[in-house]
Amino acid sequence: MSPIILVSLVDTLIGTVFALVIAVMSVWALIVALQATNYAYESAGKRTKTFWVAVTAACAFFSVFSLYTTFLGAGSSWLIQLIAATAAGVFLADVRPAVAVRRRR
């Protein structure tokens, strides 16, 4: 096997794994954003539920679309994946813990 083909296969595999991880993380962030109440967002001092659902929904859409194009072999946009991972990561690392503490039971 040619080294160029091997490098191409490894690059495709790494890109697919990253796209899959980002898609799972974005969908998880969307599910968590939908579960919390409006009150939890307001009492935590964060942006509104509508804002975070819209942000995480956009992240989920673009990351799943990027994963789809990766499986088709067309490649994917690393910039879009980076933006989606960053926004979903901010939600999961900052907003989710603050909202989880203030959920009504």
GIHU-V368901 format. One line per field, one symbol per residue. ss: DSSP state (H for helix, E for strand, L for the rest). A space follows every 10 residues. Layout:
ss=???
This chain:
ss=LLHHHHHHHH HHHHHHHHHH HHHHHHHHHH HHHHHLLHHH HHHHLLLLHH HHHHHHHHHH HHHHHHHHHH HHLLLLLHHH HHHHHHHHHH HHHHHHHHHH HLLLL
